[in-house]
Amino acid sequence: MPKTSATLLIIDDDEVVRASLAAYLEDSGFSVLQASNGQQGLQVFEQDKPDLVICDLRMPQMGGLELIRQVTELSPQTPVIVVSGAGVMNDAVEALRLGAADYLIKPLEDLAVLEHSVRRALDRARLLLENQRYREKLEKANRELEASLNLLQEDQNAGRQVQMNMLPVSPWSIDEFQFAHQIIPSLYLSGDFVDYFRVDDRRVAFYLADVSGHGASSAFVTVLLKFMTTRLLFESKRNGTLPEFKPSEVLGHINRGLISCKLGKHVTMVGGVIDEETGLLTYSIGGHLPLPVLYTPDSVRYLEGRGLPVGLFNEATYEDRVLELPPVFSLTLMSDGILDLLPEPTLKDKEAALPQRVKAAGGSLDGLRQVFGLATLGEMPDDIALLVLSRNL
């Protein structure tokens, strides 16, 4: 029979028995080491590290029970089989308690019983070793995962801090206009973003953007949006003469920038500029739904407008629309995540119901928080962003 990879150590002071067991097991394919007493057996065990030990209990210098105890301490995974003459039951119980894999009684009339016991013990030891290695690998993987998650959490914390620092103050009052916003990310970082800022001494600009996707990659695009709008405003002022700063041109500038970056991301946007001297709002739509909702004490309606998403098409152009702002009003801009909070069955029904929710909220951000239950939201499929600008409300 071909050799196996297992090495056995037989420890017995009876040379005839020891030789007989060794011959049979060698014929069965095992490599066999021998020792004539417990002390010698322990030395051979420490030196050659066999895969399994077969020992007698009654031996000079070191008995079998002490041998089992020391072998188990040195190598708990190594099985020990006791082959001993009929003795007291307490010896068998103690041997098994100390960790012996099996207890066979001499004389062995059929050595195949011993071989079966050896193979079974080796298989069990192999499975235990594999399980131990698997647990160690799993624990290592868990430690590495935990370390990665900690690093990711640190990165997310840093990213969230950056994103929060980019957002404007809320609420913010500038002359007779008030701005307020809320962003609720579905993940730790948000792909929705809002901003509002003074363009010059008579104009105020604002926008709401909803980046495709979620998480860190979408949040990165919000940083890019802030950079592009800020740089456009800076370059315009640096040239000495500030151009019209039309919303349609700003959307076109962002469209070209996103396409050139090749990030695989696009944005739906609503942007506007308020001229405080004329009371006119000039706004542009970049593929965004729902449309802004204009609320007055007497009416509520969507603003008109359409346009392609920003960052998808090179040939995209955007249209400016002009609205004379009422003396008392609010204008609510929302990302499409708000639609997930409406119970209506279809998108058409949700869009029809949304202005009535704004009306029920009295056109204010605090009212919208109550109407939509924003303080008690659970897990959400999409980010939610709200931007409310108002006058005399």
CORUR-V478703 format. One record per residue. RES is the residue in three letters. PHI is phi as a letter, one per 40 degrees, with the letter a starting at -180 (* if undefined). OMEGA is omega in whole degrees, 0 to 359 (999 if undefined). Layout:
RES,PHI,OMEGA
RES,PHI,OMEGA
This chain:
MET,*,182
PRO,c,179
LYS,c,169
THR,c,179
SER,c,185
ALA,c,175
THR,b,181
LEU,b,174
LEU,b,178
ILE,b,180
ILE,b,181
ASP,a,181
ASP,c,176
ASP,c,186
GLU,c,182
VAL,c,179
VAL,c,182
ARG,c,181
ALA,c,180
SER,c,179
LEU,c,182
ALA,c,181
ALA,c,182
TYR,c,183
LEU,c,175
GLU,c,177
ASP,c,179
SER,c,174
GLY,h,182
PHE,c,167
SER,c,188
VAL,b,171
LEU,b,182
GLN,b,174
ALA,a,187
SER,c,176
ASN,a,185
GLY,c,182
GLN,c,178
GLN,c,179
GLY,c,179
LEU,c,178
GLN,c,178
VAL,c,179
PHE,c,181
GLU,c,184
GLN,c,189
ASP,b,176
LYS,f,178
PRO,c,181
ASP,c,182
LEU,a,180
VAL,b,172
ILE,b,184
CYS,a,172
ASP,c,176
LEU,c,183
ARG,c,181
MET,b,177
PRO,c,176
GLN,g,177
MET,a,180
GLY,c,182
GLY,c,181
LEU,c,178
GLU,c,178
LEU,c,179
ILE,d,181
ARG,c,183
GLN,c,178
VAL,c,181
THR,c,177
GLU,c,181
LEU,c,185
SER,a,185
PRO,d,183
GLN,c,182
THR,c,181
PRO,c,177
VAL,b,176
ILE,b,179
VAL,c,173
VAL,b,189
SER,b,177
GLY,c,180
ALA,d,181
GLY,b,179
VAL,c,181
MET,c,181
ASN,c,179
ASP,c,179
ALA,c,180
VAL,c,181
GLU,c,179
ALA,c,179
LEU,c,178
ARG,c,180
LEU,c,175
GLY,h,178
ALA,c,181
ALA,c,182
ASP,a,180
TYR,b,181
LEU,b,185
ILE,b,174
LYS,c,350
PRO,c,178
LEU,c,181
GLU,c,180
ASP,b,182
LEU,c,175
ALA,c,176
VAL,c,177
LEU,c,180
GLU,d,179
HIS,c,179
SER,c,180
VAL,c,182
ARG,c,179
ARG,c,180
ALA,c,178
LEU,c,178
ASP,c,179
ARG,c,179
ALA,c,179
ARG,c,179
LEU,c,179
LEU,c,179
LEU,c,178
GLU,c,178
ASN,c,179
GLN,c,179
ARG,c,178
TYR,c,178
ARG,c,180
GLU,c,178
LYS,c,180
LEU,c,178
GLU,c,177
LYS,c,178
ALA,c,178
ASN,c,178
ARG,c,179
GLU,c,178
LEU,c,179
GLU,c,177
ALA,c,179
SER,c,179
LEU,c,177
ASN,c,177
LEU,c,179
LEU,c,179
GLN,c,177
GLU,c,178
ASP,c,180
GLN,c,177
ASN,d,179
ALA,c,180
GLY,c,179
ARG,c,179
GLN,c,177
VAL,d,182
GLN,c,180
MET,c,179
ASN,c,180
MET,c,184
LEU,c,179
PRO,c,177
VAL,c,178
SER,b,358
PRO,c,181
TRP,b,179
SER,b,176
ILE,b,187
ASP,f,185
GLU,c,182
PHE,b,177
GLN,b,178
PHE,b,174
ALA,a,181
HIS,a,170
GLN,a,176
ILE,b,179
ILE,b,182
PRO,c,175
SER,c,173
LEU,b,183
TYR,c,179
LEU,b,186
SER,b,171
GLY,c,175
ASP,c,182
PHE,a,175
VAL,b,174
ASP,a,172
TYR,a,187
PHE,a,177
ARG,c,177
VAL,c,176
ASP,a,188
ASP,c,180
ARG,b,185
ARG,b,177
VAL,b,181
ALA,b,177
PHE,a,172
TYR,a,170
LEU,b,182
ALA,b,178
ASP,b,183
VAL,c,178
SER,c,180
GLY,g,183
HIS,b,169
GLY,g,191
ALA,c,183
SER,c,178
SER,c,178
ALA,c,178
PHE,c,181
VAL,c,177
THR,c,175
VAL,c,179
LEU,c,178
LEU,c,179
LYS,c,180
PHE,c,184
MET,c,180
THR,c,179
THR,c,181
ARG,c,178
LEU,c,179
LEU,c,180
PHE,c,181
GLU,c,180
SER,c,181
LYS,c,183
ARG,c,180
ASN,c,173
GLY,g,179
THR,b,182
LEU,c,178
PRO,c,185
GLU,c,184
PHE,f,181
LYS,c,177
PRO,d,180
SER,c,180
GLU,c,176
VAL,c,178
LEU,c,177
GLY,c,178
HIS,c,179
ILE,c,178
ASN,d,180
ARG,c,181
GLY,c,180
LEU,c,180
ILE,c,182
SER,c,179
CYS,c,178
LYS,f,181
LEU,c,184
GLY,g,181
LYS,b,172
HIS,b,188
VAL,b,165
THR,b,188
MET,a,165
VAL,b,179
GLY,b,181
GLY,a,175
VAL,b,178
ILE,b,174
ASP,c,185
GLU,c,180
GLU,c,183
THR,c,184
GLY,g,182
LEU,c,173
LEU,b,172
THR,b,184
TYR,b,180
SER,a,183
ILE,b,177
GLY,b,176
GLY,g,189
HIS,c,171
LEU,b,359
PRO,c,176
LEU,c,177
PRO,d,181
VAL,b,178
LEU,c,181
TYR,b,168
THR,b,179
PRO,d,183
ASP,b,186
SER,a,175
VAL,a,182
ARG,a,172
TYR,c,167
LEU,c,178
GLU,c,176
GLY,i,177
ARG,a,180
GLY,i,181
LEU,c,174
PRO,d,185
VAL,c,177
GLY,h,181
LEU,b,190
PHE,b,178
ASN,c,186
GLU,c,184
ALA,c,172
THR,b,186
TYR,b,187
GLU,b,173
ASP,c,173
ARG,b,185
VAL,b,181
LEU,b,173
GLU,c,186
LEU,c,179
PRO,c,178
PRO,c,179
VAL,b,183
PHE,a,162
SER,a,177
LEU,b,184
THR,b,175
LEU,b,184
MET,b,170
SER,c,187
ASP,c,175
GLY,c,180
ILE,c,181
LEU,c,179
ASP,c,181
LEU,c,181
LEU,c,184
PRO,c,183
GLU,d,190
PRO,c,185
THR,b,178
LEU,c,179
LYS,c,179
ASP,c,179
LYS,c,181
GLU,c,178
ALA,c,184
ALA,c,188
LEU,c,179
PRO,d,179
GLN,c,175
ARG,c,177
VAL,c,178
LYS,c,179
ALA,c,179
ALA,c,182
GLY,g,177
GLY,g,183
SER,b,178
LEU,c,178
ASP,c,177
GLY,c,178
LEU,c,177
ARG,d,181
GLN,c,182
VAL,c,183
PHE,c,180
GLY,g,186
LEU,c,182
ALA,c,185
THR,b,181
LEU,c,173
GLY,c,180
GLU,c,184
MET,b,179
PRO,c,184
ASP,a,174
ASP,c,177
ILE,b,175
ALA,b,176
LEU,b,175
LEU,b,181
VAL,b,171
LEU,b,187
SER,a,175
ARG,a,176
ASN,f,183
LEU,c,999
